[in-house]
Amino acid sequence: MNKKDTCEIYCYDEVKVNQIQADMEKEDISSVAQLFKALADHNRAKIAYALCQDQELCVCDISHIIRSSIATASHHLRTLHKYKIVKYRKEGKMAFYSLNNGNIKQLIAIALANKEREAHV
């Protein structure tokens, strides 16, 4: 760290700090961290991206898309399901996964747009 990226004197805006702390206590910030943690894994991010492209995919399709075994894909899908990122439906012996809501699709689109913006800086 250099002096340009830190305050040179110690002071803080007590009103602002107290308000933001109070707002954070009302929100479930830990769920935000869990969401990003779930998507931080490369394979799980690829699965979420793939599900943004299609309405639903079976586990076999997902395993081929991420170039993994069915067991590995299933493991990642269970994690994504645990955090309510994906949902599934059974059709006979097949399991089809889809995104739980459109917010994940928006989040991935924003992240990809941010990557593009950084590439042009």
Residue pairs with C-beta under 8 A, 6 or more apart in sequence:
34 83
35 83
35 85
38 44
38 79
38 80
38 82
38 83
38 85
39 45
39 48
39 85
39 107
41 76
41 79
43 66
43 68
43 72
43 73
43 76
44 76
44 79
44 80
45 108
46 65
46 66
47 62
47 65
47 66
47 73
47 76
47 77
47 80
47 86
47 97
48 80
48 85
48 86
48 99
48 104
48 108
49 108
50 57
50 62
50 65
50 66
51 57
51 86
51 97
51 98
51 99
51 104
52 99
52 104
52 105
52 108
52 109
55 98
56 89
56 96
56 97
56 98
57 65
57 96
57 97
57 98
58 94
58 95
58 96
58 97
59 70
59 73
59 74
59 77
59 94
59 95
59 97
60 70
62 73
62 77
62 97
63 69
63 70
63 72
63 73
66 72
66 73
66 76
68 76
77 86
77 88
77 97
80 86
80 97
81 87
81 88
81 97
84 100
85 99
85 100
85 104
86 97
86 98
86 99
86 100
87 97
87 98
87 99
87 100
88 95
88 96
88 97
88 98
89 95
89 96
89 98
90 96
99 105
